[in-house]
Amino acid sequence: MPAAGADEAAERRREQRGWYVYDWACSVYSTSVLTVFLGPYLTSVAEKAADADGFVHPLGIPVRAGSFFAYSVSLSVIVAVLVMPVAGAAADRTGRKKPLLAAAAYTGAAATAAMFLLDGERYLLGGVLLIVANAANAVGTMLYNSYLPQIAGPEERDAVSSRGWAFGYAAGSLVLVVNLVLYTARDSFGLSEGMAVRVCLASAGLWWGAFTLVPLRRLRDRRMAVKEASTPGFRQLAATIRSMRRQPLTLAFLLAYLVYNDGIQTVISQASVYGSEELGLGQSTLIGAVLLVQVLAVAGALGMGRLARVYGAKRTILGSLVAWTLTLAAGYFLPAGAPVWFFVLAAGIGLVLGGSQALSRSLFSHLVPPGKEAEYFSAYEMSDRGMSWLGPLLFGLTFQLTGSYRDAILSLVAFFVLGFALLARVPVRQAIHDAGNPVPEKI
């Protein structure tokens, strides 16, 4: 029996290490593509294709070129809403998560690699590839997250989740250093600015695809008999929500998370556009700022994981939301052409970014009824990793109506204030008990 227990613990650690590597694989997309390069580059491509009034006309709809990227991010969640509940329900019913994870990861990696083709005025191609890559990233991350309750016990989930985020931010930092060298020394490599950006975009897709092989080898499927066929997207989403209504406290936490994480993801996806278009900062400055975020996010994720062991995950998350609110409000007053203050803002974001996301994921894993992991995480994932839709939509609409990115960034404060109020009202111990899970000593 002791030998069997040791073998089981060793196998669990092996799975955990493989699980970390998927964050290492896919986080480069979120960092290099979504946060740094694609927003400013796709905006510039759309501006080249714009008419004299600064509008492009996808499908005959007038869209300000500066809003096209934000609208594309928002539209991607509609695709994710259709696909994630079906994939999550299928994973729970069959136990075959790895084939679905592989399909999502390699679809996203291929779409990202194809961004090498974005030149000239091909803004529509860029929008389509962004929608496909974002939706695939959402599905893959949802399946990845749903492994957490299966590979980590209740007392270790905060630590395991935080390590996963730390791996992701470490990978983002490493690749951004390479991107920074390539971009700043592009003349030495005989590359134009546009070609250097396209190489950085495509390399993120290759990285994503290559390192996904590791979790696909190490993670185990827990096979179950198929009970019923999956239903179409909105019907399956409705079925998932009906199921969650039997867990009202879990649903209350999810609502709070969807609100504040919508703000987090919009800041991540739109910060580079704000820096380049409103503050007049160059691409090298933006890369350096995001690199600072990545480095500090590793320390922030691990540090907030330790705080959660002392104060509990809920209190630590609430503290991070206060920090988010203050940091974002300060961003409204940043002077144009002053990279030092932009770096100060980036440092504040980095210190709270990884921890607020990692602890939210681990806390939610306690609120999921056993056997419903992938299905519930499909709902959770709708607002994660740049998949939020209301934030980018509000950001884009605010800019379209006011022409000011400062007003657009300030509008996001509402997500953190409302998210704090909603989360503070959730009795998480009761929620964990009602979900049928053991309640950790500190939560």
RODO-2510 file (C-alpha; in nm, 4 decimals, decimal comma):
residues 443
     n   res          X          Y          Z
     1     m     0,0000     0,0000     0,0000
     2     p     0,2747     0,2572     0,0799
     3     a     0,4434     0,1745    -0,2514
     4     a     0,1153     0,2181    -0,4363
     5     g     0,0608     0,5536    -0,2645
     6     a     0,4101     0,6673    -0,3584
     7     d     0,3563     0,5628    -0,7200
     8     e     0,0288     0,7534    -0,7305
     9     a     0,1922     1,0665    -0,5872
    10     a     0,4774     1,0417    -0,8384
    11     e     0,2288     1,0069    -1,1243
    12     r     0,0341     1,3087    -0,9984
    13     r     0,3525     1,5182    -0,9863
    14     r     0,4390     1,4027    -1,3385
    15     e     0,0979     1,5157    -1,4609
    16     q     0,1329     1,8459    -1,2804
    17     r     0,4662     1,9131    -1,4509
    18     g     0,3124     1,8314    -1,7889
    19     w     0,0161     2,0538    -1,7040
    20     y     0,2480     2,3473    -1,6316
    21     v     0,4009     2,3149    -1,9782
    22     y     0,0713     2,3905    -2,1538
    23     d     0,0757     2,7311    -1,9875
    24     w     0,4365     2,7598    -2,1061
    25     a     0,3154     2,6776    -2,4594
    26     c     0,0036     2,8906    -2,5028
    27     s     0,0908     3,1951    -2,2924
    28     v     0,3308     3,3152    -2,5616
    29     y     0,0264     3,3711    -2,7838
    30     s    -0,1419     3,5802    -2,5163
    31     t     0,1755     3,7806    -2,4543
    32     s     0,3499     3,8312    -2,7865
    33     v     0,0432     3,8245    -3,0116
    34     l    -0,2561     3,9548    -2,8211
    35     t    -0,0822     4,1929    -2,5806
    36     v     0,2143     4,3299    -2,7773
    37     f     0,2216     4,2951    -3,1533
    38     l    -0,1172     4,2235    -3,3062
    39     g    -0,3148     4,5190    -3,1666
    40     p    -0,0923     4,7990    -3,2998
    41     y    -0,0023     4,6081    -3,6173
    42     l    -0,3584     4,5107    -3,7115
    43     t    -0,4682     4,8661    -3,6329
    44     s    -0,2022     5,0003    -3,8709
    45     v    -0,3123     4,7556    -4,1422
    46     a    -0,6743     4,8656    -4,0945
    47     e    -0,5694     5,2318    -4,1112
    48     k    -0,4002     5,1673    -4,4461
    49     a    -0,7257     5,0208    -4,5778
    50     a    -0,9425     5,2976    -4,4284
    51     d    -1,1283     5,5599    -4,6288
    52     a    -1,0683     5,9330    -4,6042
    53     d    -1,2755     5,9508    -4,2849
    54     g    -1,0717     5,6781    -4,1115
    55     f    -1,3305     5,4013    -4,1463
    56     v    -1,3067     5,0490    -4,2848
    57     h    -1,6161     4,8645    -4,4048
    58     p    -1,6126     4,4913    -4,3221
    59     l    -1,9322     4,3394    -4,4654
    60     g    -2,0430     4,6920    -4,5481
    61     i    -2,0445     4,8025    -4,1815
    62     p    -1,8624     5,1310    -4,1106
    63     v    -1,6018     5,0725    -3,8377
    64     r    -1,3408     5,3206    -3,7198
    65     a    -1,0020     5,1664    -3,8000
    66     g    -0,8839     5,2216    -3,4424
    67     s    -1,1752     5,0115    -3,3115
    68     f    -1,1360     4,7151    -3,5483
    69     f    -0,8992     4,5181    -3,3240
    70     a    -1,1188     4,5629    -3,0149
    71     y    -1,4291     4,4571    -3,2073
    72     s    -1,2478     4,1492    -3,3406
    73     v    -1,1549     4,0443    -2,9860
    74     s    -1,5165     4,0945    -2,8825
    75     l    -1,6500     3,8943    -3,1771
    76     s    -1,4177     3,6052    -3,0968
    77     v    -1,6082     3,5336    -2,7774
    78     i    -1,9246     3,4652    -2,9760
    79     v    -1,7414     3,1844    -3,1515
    80     a    -1,6068     3,0651    -2,8164
    81     v    -1,9563     3,0674    -2,6647
    82     l    -2,0733     2,8354    -2,9413
    83     v    -1,7824     2,5926    -2,9111
    84     m    -1,6759     2,5820    -2,5451
    85     p    -1,9935     2,4397    -2,3865
    86     v    -2,0096     2,1614    -2,6458
    87     a    -1,6400     2,0767    -2,6009
    88     g    -1,6690     2,0925    -2,2215
    89     a    -1,9755     1,8691    -2,2070
    90     a    -1,8160     1,6194    -2,4466
    91     a    -1,4996     1,6102    -2,2353
    92     d    -1,6948     1,5415    -1,9152
    93     r    -1,9180     1,2762    -2,0711
    94     t    -1,6439     1,0818    -2,2444
    95     g    -1,3378     1,1635    -2,0333
    96     r    -1,1463     1,2194    -2,3604
    97     k    -1,0006     1,5627    -2,3007
    98     k    -0,6656     1,5164    -2,4726
    99     p    -0,7957     1,4824    -2,8324
   100     l    -1,0074     1,7931    -2,7828
   101     l    -0,7137     1,9782    -2,6255
   102     a    -0,4923     1,8799    -2,9182
   103     a    -0,7496     1,9963    -3,1740
   104     a    -0,7943     2,3333    -3,0025
   105     a    -0,4233     2,3917    -2,9506
   106     y    -0,3192     2,3120    -3,3055
   107     t    -0,6059     2,5083    -3,4592
   108     g    -0,4957     2,8111    -3,2587
   109     a    -0,1281     2,7535    -3,3329
   110     a    -0,1960     2,7242    -3,7072
   111     a    -0,4043     3,0438    -3,7135
   112     t    -0,1310     3,2264    -3,5241
   113     a     0,1441     3,1018    -3,7551
   114     a    -0,0685     3,2146    -4,0520
   115     m    -0,0512     3,5721    -3,9218
   116     f     0,2787     3,5866    -4,1103
   117     l     0,0593     3,6575    -4,4152
   118     l    -0,0748     3,9869    -4,2742
   119     d     0,0723     4,2522    -4,4990
   120     g    -0,0594     4,5353    -4,7092
   121     e    -0,4270     4,6056    -4,6402
   122     r    -0,5323     4,2547    -4,5338
   123     y    -0,7124     4,3679    -4,2201
   124     l    -1,0033     4,1273    -4,2796
   125     l    -0,7654     3,8299    -4,2885
   126     g    -0,6155     3,9562    -3,9640
   127     g    -0,9584     3,9786    -3,8031
   128     v    -1,0510     3,6262    -3,9092
   129     l    -0,7222     3,4771    -3,7862
   130     l    -0,7566     3,6641    -3,4562
   131     i    -1,1103     3,5295    -3,4057
   132     v    -1,0029     3,1705    -3,4827
   133     a    -0,6908     3,1867    -3,2656
   134     n    -0,8733     3,3483    -2,9720
   135     a    -1,1607     3,1002    -2,9842
   136     a    -0,9198     2,8067    -3,0061
   137     n    -0,7171     2,9487    -2,7176
   138     a    -1,0345     2,9727    -2,5093
   139     v    -1,1334     2,6115    -2,5786
   140     g    -0,7824     2,4803    -2,5140
   141     t    -0,7405     2,6761    -2,1918
   142     m    -1,0833     2,5650    -2,0695
   143     l    -0,9857     2,1993    -2,1158
   144     y    -0,6450     2,2639    -1,9588
   145     n    -0,8023     2,4316    -1,6551
   146     s    -1,0485     2,1460    -1,6088
   147     y    -0,7576     1,9112    -1,5319
   148     l    -0,6730     2,1080    -1,2145
   149     p    -0,9222     1,9337    -0,9777
   150     q    -0,8029     1,5956    -1,1088
   151     i    -0,4284     1,6471    -1,0693
   152     a    -0,4182     1,8483    -0,7432
   153     g    -0,5784     1,7971    -0,4028
   154     p    -0,7781     2,0760    -0,2339
   155     e    -0,4897     2,1976    -0,0158
   156     e    -0,2391     2,2242    -0,3020
   157     r    -0,4492     2,3824    -0,5762
   158     d    -0,3543     2,7440    -0,5028
   159     a     0,0139     2,6499    -0,5259
   160     v    -0,0270     2,4335    -0,8379
   161     s    -0,2387     2,6962    -1,0134
   162     s     0,0095     2,9711    -0,9250
   163     r     0,3012     2,7638    -1,0577
   164     g     0,1140     2,7152    -1,3852
   165     w     0,0703     3,0903    -1,4257
   166     a     0,4348     3,1441    -1,3314
   167     f     0,5438     2,9001    -1,6046
   168     g     0,3303     3,0912    -1,8542
   169     y     0,4717     3,4285    -1,7629
   170     a     0,8260     3,2905    -1,7644
   171     a     0,7741     3,1668    -2,1207
   172     g     0,6252     3,5003    -2,2197
   173     s     0,9288     3,6793    -2,0774
   174     l     1,1747     3,4539    -2,2577
   175     v     1,0077     3,4889    -2,5963
   176     l     0,9628     3,8635    -2,5541
   177     v     1,3382     3,9006    -2,5008
   178     v     1,3943     3,7234    -2,8323
   179     n     1,1220     3,9363    -2,9949
   180     l     1,2823     4,2530    -2,8606
   181     v     1,6231     4,1573    -3,0021
   182     l     1,4726     4,0697    -3,3401
   183     y     1,2608     4,3833    -3,3601
   184     t     1,5229     4,6336    -3,2472
   185     a     1,7995     4,4750    -3,4591
   186     r     1,5749     4,4095    -3,7604
   187     d     1,7985     4,6121    -3,9945
   188     s     2,0900     4,3832    -3,9098
   189     f     1,8770     4,0855    -4,0103
   190     g     1,7647     4,2557    -4,3306
   191     l     1,4017     4,2807    -4,2147
   192     s     1,1539     4,5628    -4,2497
   193     e     0,9504     4,6669    -3,9455
   194     g     0,6389     4,4916    -4,0770
   195     m     0,8302     4,1731    -4,1601
   196     a     0,9865     4,1665    -3,8114
   197     v     0,6421     4,1925    -3,6516
   198     r     0,5044     3,9155    -3,8759
   199     v     0,7967     3,6874    -3,7853
   200     c     0,7274     3,7472    -3,4156
   201     l     0,3578     3,6684    -3,4658
   202     a     0,4256     3,3477    -3,6566
   203     s     0,6918     3,2282    -3,4124
   204     a     0,4347     3,2379    -3,1312
   205     g     0,2239     2,9880    -3,3249
   206     l     0,5210     2,7566    -3,3774
   207     w     0,6101     2,7756    -3,0058
   208     w     0,2513     2,6987    -2,9059
   209     g     0,2358     2,3931    -3,1296
   210     a     0,5781     2,2548    -3,0352
   211     f     0,5437     2,2663    -2,6552
   212     t     0,1866     2,1367    -2,6583
   213     l     0,3396     1,7946    -2,7278
   214     v     0,4573     1,7726    -2,3645
   215     p     0,1176     1,7960    -2,1877
   216     l    -0,0358     1,5706    -2,4517
   217     r     0,2153     1,3033    -2,3500
   218     r     0,1915     1,3477    -1,9725
   219     l    -0,1725     1,4242    -1,8955
   220     r    -0,4067     1,1253    -1,8567
   221     d    -0,7618     1,0894    -1,9783
   222     r    -1,0128     0,9661    -1,7229
   223     r    -1,2374     0,7715    -1,9550
   224     m    -1,6115     0,7566    -1,8962
   225     a    -1,9003     0,6091    -2,0889
   226     v    -2,0715     0,8432    -2,3318
   227     k    -2,4150     0,9269    -2,1931
   228     e    -2,5582     1,1445    -2,4700
   229     a    -2,4572     1,3397    -2,7736
   230     s    -2,3520     1,6993    -2,7441
   231     t    -2,6100     1,9612    -2,8326
   232     p    -2,5641     2,2800    -3,0358
   233     g    -2,3734     2,5654    -2,8746
   234     f    -2,6439     2,7869    -2,7288
   235     r    -2,8554     2,4883    -2,6201
   236     q    -2,5567     2,3334    -2,4452
   237     l    -2,4698     2,6668    -2,2861
   238     a    -2,8277     2,6956    -2,1612
   239     a    -2,8080     2,3412    -2,0218
   240     t    -2,4822     2,4263    -1,8443
   241     i    -2,6341     2,7402    -1,6915
   242     r    -2,9436     2,5435    -1,5793
   243     s    -2,7097     2,2947    -1,4132
   244     m    -2,5206     2,5772    -1,2449
   245     r    -2,8464     2,7248    -1,1108
   246     r    -2,8519     2,4300    -0,8732
   247     q    -2,5261     2,5746    -0,7367
   248     p    -2,6270     2,9410    -0,6901
   249     l    -2,3174     3,0337    -0,4890
   250     t    -2,0898     2,8902    -0,7586
   251     l    -2,2850     3,0920    -1,0129
   252     a    -2,2489     3,4033    -0,7949
   253     f    -1,8686     3,3619    -0,7862
   254     l    -1,8613     3,3040    -1,1623
   255     l    -2,0575     3,6245    -1,2203
   256     a    -1,8120     3,8226    -1,0076
   257     y    -1,5187     3,6627    -1,1918
   258     l    -1,6669     3,7321    -1,5345
   259     v    -1,7040     4,0994    -1,4428
   260     y    -1,3599     4,1731    -1,2962
   261     n    -1,1725     3,9432    -1,5320
   262     d    -1,3428     4,1141    -1,8246
   263     g    -1,1641     4,4292    -1,7097
   264     i    -0,8319     4,2467    -1,6636
   265     q    -0,8396     4,0891    -2,0083
   266     t    -0,9389     4,4137    -2,1783
   267     v    -0,6470     4,5945    -2,0147
   268     i    -0,4152     4,3169    -2,1355
   269     s    -0,5410     4,3215    -2,4934
   270     q    -0,5760     4,6996    -2,5328
   271     a    -0,2785     4,8336    -2,3342
   272     s    -0,0426     4,8268    -2,6301
   273     v    -0,2955     5,0124    -2,8462
   274     y    -0,3332     5,2725    -2,5691
   275     g     0,0433     5,3067    -2,5416
   276     s     0,1050     5,3420    -2,9137
   277     e    -0,1969     5,5475    -3,0218
   278     e    -0,2655     5,7700    -2,7171
   279     l     0,0766     5,7988    -2,5516
   280     g     0,2816     5,7920    -2,8719
   281     l     0,5193     5,5222    -2,7512
   282     g     0,7271     5,3143    -2,9900
   283     q     0,7069     4,9393    -3,0367
   284     s     1,0361     4,8810    -2,8541
   285     t     0,9035     5,0664    -2,5482
   286     l     0,5847     4,8612    -2,5542
   287     i     0,7797     4,5354    -2,5781
   288     g     0,9994     4,6394    -2,2868
   289     a     0,6963     4,7335    -2,0758
   290     v     0,5209     4,4048    -2,1426
   291     l     0,8445     4,2203    -2,0683
   292     l     0,8531     4,3972    -1,7307
   293     v     0,4939     4,2853    -1,6708
   294     q     0,5878     3,9261    -1,7490
   295     v     0,8878     3,9204    -1,5155
   296     l     0,7001     4,0792    -1,2262
   297     a     0,3941     3,8609    -1,2902
   298     v     0,6012     3,5506    -1,2127
   299     a     0,6929     3,6937    -0,8741
   300     g     0,3407     3,8278    -0,8277
   301     a     0,1778     3,4913    -0,8956
   302     l     0,4051     3,3075    -0,6537
   303     g     0,3898     3,5847    -0,3931
   304     m     0,0107     3,6084    -0,3985
   305     g    -0,0043     3,2301    -0,3753
   306     r     0,1851     3,2593    -0,0457
   307     l    -0,0454     3,5389     0,0719
   308     a    -0,3426     3,3157     0,0003
   309     r    -0,2023     3,0515     0,2347
   310     v    -0,2057     3,3124     0,5152
   311     y    -0,5122     3,5243     0,4388
   312     g    -0,7134     3,2976     0,2075
   313     a    -0,7674     3,3194    -0,1668
   314     k    -1,0806     3,5361    -0,1515
   315     r    -0,9244     3,8139     0,0577
   316     t    -0,6119     3,8111    -0,1561
   317     i    -0,8159     3,8447    -0,4760
   318     l    -1,0171     4,1328    -0,3261
   319     g    -0,6933     4,3113    -0,2404
   320     s    -0,5707     4,2658    -0,5967
   321     l    -0,8907     4,4233    -0,7338
   322     v    -0,8288     4,7350    -0,5244
   323     a    -0,4771     4,7506    -0,6707
   324     w    -0,6168     4,7055    -1,0247
   325     t    -0,8612     4,9928    -0,9730
   326     l    -0,5933     5,2340    -0,8487
   327     t    -0,3486     5,1349    -1,1220
   328     l    -0,6013     5,1763    -1,4002
   329     a    -0,7215     5,5124    -1,2694
   330     a    -0,3591     5,6287    -1,2642
   331     g    -0,3219     5,5190    -1,6255
   332     y    -0,5741     5,7825    -1,7333
   333     f    -0,3351     6,0579    -1,6232
   334     l    -0,0178     5,9234    -1,7872
   335     p     0,1526     6,1959    -1,9931
   336     a     0,2110     6,1278    -2,3602
   337     g     0,5665     6,0567    -2,4705
   338     a     0,6832     5,9638    -2,1191
   339     p     0,7908     5,5978    -2,1223
   340     v     0,9135     5,6057    -1,7596
   341     w     0,5612     5,6488    -1,6240
   342     f     0,4319     5,3809    -1,8600
   343     f     0,6910     5,1438    -1,7107
   344     v     0,5740     5,2366    -1,3593
   345     l     0,2186     5,1503    -1,4631
   346     a     0,3399     4,8225    -1,6154
   347     a     0,5132     4,7325    -1,2888
   348     g     0,1894     4,7833    -1,0962
   349     i    -0,0014     4,5652    -1,3398
   350     g     0,2617     4,2922    -1,3312
   351     l     0,2567     4,2586    -0,9536
   352     v    -0,1165     4,1817    -0,9407
   353     l    -0,1798     4,0232    -1,2809
   354     g    -0,0627     3,6656    -1,2342
   355     g    -0,1846     3,6254    -0,8782
   356     s    -0,5374     3,7531    -0,9360
   357     q    -0,5833     3,5123    -1,2268
   358     a    -0,4153     3,2115    -1,0665
   359     l    -0,6080     3,2404    -0,7404
   360     s    -0,9369     3,2919    -0,9227
   361     r    -0,8795     2,9685    -1,1128
   362     s    -0,7891     2,7670    -0,8050
   363     l    -1,0769     2,9129    -0,6011
   364     f    -1,3266     2,8293    -0,8751
   365     s    -1,1973     2,4708    -0,8914
   366     h    -1,3242     2,4215    -0,5339
   367     l    -1,6723     2,5338    -0,6383
   368     v    -1,7175     2,2812    -0,9210
   369     p    -1,9216     1,9661    -0,8462
   370     p    -1,7195     1,6466    -0,9121
   371     g    -1,7637     1,5211    -1,2682
   372     k    -1,8587     1,8635    -1,4056
   373     e    -1,5080     2,0102    -1,4363
   374     a    -1,4832     2,0741    -1,8106
   375     e    -1,8448     2,1831    -1,8454
   376     y    -1,8174     2,4374    -1,5629
   377     f    -1,4764     2,5580    -1,6772
   378     s    -1,6275     2,6215    -2,0218
   379     a    -1,8428     2,8902    -1,8614
   380     y    -1,5458     3,0126    -1,6544
   381     e    -1,3243     3,0391    -1,9593
   382     m    -1,5606     3,2712    -2,1481
   383     s    -1,3982     3,5694    -1,9799
   384     d    -1,0415     3,4410    -1,9620
   385     r    -0,7258     3,5010    -2,1712
   386     g    -0,8630     3,7869    -2,3812
   387     m    -1,1973     3,6103    -2,4417
   388     s    -1,4085     3,8700    -2,2647
   389     w    -1,6438     4,0534    -2,4962
   390     l    -1,8088     4,3327    -2,2993
   391     g    -1,4808     4,5029    -2,2038
   392     p    -1,3362     4,5237    -2,5572
   393     l    -1,6795     4,6237    -2,6868
   394     l    -1,7061     4,9059    -2,4301
   395     f    -1,3472     5,0097    -2,5025
   396     g    -1,4137     5,0179    -2,8773
   397     l    -1,7470     5,1976    -2,8458
   398     t    -1,6040     5,4572    -2,6078
   399     f    -1,3242     5,5333    -2,8512
   400     q    -1,5621     5,5367    -3,1473
   401     l    -1,7926     5,7855    -2,9719
   402     t    -1,5272     6,0076    -2,8094
   403     g    -1,2148     5,9555    -3,0199
   404     s    -1,0179     5,9341    -2,6921
   405     y    -0,8290     5,6282    -2,5734
   406     r    -0,8033     5,7900    -2,2289
   407     d    -1,1803     5,7849    -2,1924
   408     a    -1,1801     5,4268    -2,3223
   409     i    -0,9263     5,3075    -2,0638
   410     l    -1,1031     5,4908    -1,7803
   411     s    -1,4331     5,3229    -1,8658
   412     l    -1,2821     4,9894    -1,7565
   413     v    -1,2636     5,0942    -1,3885
   414     a    -1,6308     4,9983    -1,3558
   415     f    -1,5461     4,6299    -1,4078
   416     f    -1,3121     4,6194    -1,1074
   417     v    -1,5433     4,8134    -0,8753
   418     l    -1,8460     4,5993    -0,9601
   419     g    -1,6421     4,2780    -0,9527
   420     f    -1,5138     4,3616    -0,6032
   421     a    -1,8683     4,4245    -0,4772
   422     l    -1,9979     4,0976    -0,6236
   423     l    -1,7086     3,8836    -0,4975
   424     a    -1,7254     4,0297    -0,1469
   425     r    -2,0828     3,8991    -0,1154
   426     v    -1,9978     3,5353    -0,1998
   427     p    -1,9658     3,3033     0,1062
   428     v    -1,6999     3,0785    -0,0446
   429     r    -1,6885     2,8220     0,2385
   430     q    -2,0597     2,7579     0,2025
   431     a    -2,0212     2,7479    -0,1753
   432     i    -1,7506     2,4785    -0,1529
   433     h    -1,9609     2,2742     0,0889
   434     d    -2,2697     2,3025    -0,1337
   435     a    -2,0662     2,1835    -0,4348
   436     g    -1,9828     1,8635    -0,2451
   437     n    -1,6110     1,9323    -0,2044
   438     p    -1,3901     1,9334     0,1104
   439     v    -1,3343     2,2844     0,2493
   440     p    -0,9642     2,3821     0,2837
   441     e    -0,8466     2,5344     0,6123
   442     k    -0,7618     2,8645     0,4393
   443     i    -0,9872     2,9782     0,1574
***
